Amino acid sequence: LELHLLQLAKLPFAGQDQPMLRRWARFLAAQSEAEYAALAQEDQTMAHATQALDALSADPETQRMARDRADSEKLYAMSLRASREEGREEGREEGREEGVAEGVEIGQRNALLRFLAARQFDLTPAQRAMIDAADLPTLESWTDLAFSGADFDELFAV
């Protein structure tokens, strides 16, 4: 299977003795009745194609199919926009939830550190690293132990 693409906008359209490919490119890129009329005057094939296009455009079934296609394209674009917005909103919500969870963890970590400082526990760098790396359930457990009066060794017994 071979697929060839032409960028109609990049094809030069000037001159009377254009090859058939350029005429067809002009036909496909035409935006007005005047452009179709000019092509029809230049070449019998283009005149026949213009007549066929006119007949096709006047056919009620073809008009219905064109409207259906246009409606489908609009619905698809609307659906795509809605999906993108829904995805953005989900992302925002997940970001908020992660931010709240991170904030709770930071707050728990800070509360534990303040409580330990108030009890005059001097943390070693290794213990501070353990607190910094701990997840929320571990921080909550250590905070509960600290509030219950656990001594320093009990608190960090792993």
N, C-alpha and C positions, 0 to 999 in steps of 0.2 A: 504494500500500500504506500503510495506516495501522496504527500499533501504539499501543495504549493500555495503560498500566500502572497498576495499582492497588496501593497499599501497604496491604495488609490490616491491618497493625498500627495504622494511623492512622485507620481507619474506626470511627466510634462504633457500638457494638452494642447499646446500651440501648433499651428500649421494645418494645412488642408490635406496633405497626403499622409495621414496618420495610419499606422498599421491597424488591423482589425482589433487587436488586443487593447490598444489605447481607446478605440471607439467604445468598446464594451466597458472599459473602465470609466469612461466619461458617462456612459449610459447608467451604470450602477451608482455613480456618484452624483448624478443630476439632482438638482434641488428644485427646479422650476419647469413649468410647461415650455418656456422659451428654450431651455437647454434641450429638452426632448425634441422640440420642433426643429432646432438647428441640426441635431443629429439625423433626424428623419430626412432632411433635405440633402445631407451629405452622402447617404448610403441607403440602398434599397433594403438591406438587412436591418438597419437601424429603424427604417420606416416601419417595417413589418413588426419589429420588437416593440416599437412605440404603440402601434395599433393593438398588439396583443396585451400590452400593459394597460391600455385604456379599457379594453374589453374585460380584462380581469378585474380592474378596479371598479367597474360598473356592476359586476356580478354580486348580488345580495349575499350569497353564501360566502364568497371570498371576503366581503366586507365584514360579515359576522365573525369569520375566523380571524381577521385582522384585529377586530375589537377584542375578541377573546384573548388573543396573544398579548395585546397591549395591556389588558386588564391583568393577565397573568404576570406580566413583567412588573406592573405596579405592585401587585400583591406580594410578589417575591421580594421586591425592594423593601416594602413595608415590613415583611416578616424578617428580613435580614437586619433592618434597623432595630426592630424590637428585640431580636435575639442578641444583637450586640449590646443594647442597653441593658438587657437582662443579665448578660455576662458581666458587664461593668458593675452593675448593682450587686451581683453575687460577690464579685471581687472586693468591692467596697465593704460589704458586710463581713466577709472573711477577714479582711484587714482590720476592721473594727474589733472583731472577736479576738483575733490574735493580739491586737494592741492591748485590749483589756486584760487578757490572760497574762501577757508579759508585764503589764503594770501591776497586777496582783502579785506576781512572783517577785518583782522588784520590791514592792511594798513589804512583802513577807520577809525577804532577805534583809531589808533595812531595819525592820522591827526586831528581828533576831539579833542583828549586830548592835543595835542600840541597847537592847536588853542585856546582852552579854557585856557591853561596855559599862552599863549601870551596875552590874554585879561584879565589875572589875576583873573580868576574865581577860587575860592577855592572850590573844590568838597568835599562834605561830603562822608563818607564811603558808605552811601546808594546810593548816586548819582554815585559814582565810580562803585558800584556793578551793578547799572542799565546799565551803559555803557558797562561793561564787559559782561553782559548777553544779550545785545541787538543784534538783527539780522541785516543783512546788510541794508535792507530798512529803518529800524529805525535809524541806524547810519547815513545813507545818509540824512535822513530828519533832524536830529539834526544838522548835519554839515551845511546843507543849511540854517537852521534857524540861526545858529551861524554866518555864513558869511553875512547874511542879516541884522545883527545888533540887533537881538533879545536879550532882556535882560535875565538875568540868570533865572528868574522865568518862562518866556515864553518858554525857551528852554526845560525845564524838566516838563512842564505841561503835564500831561498824562490824 
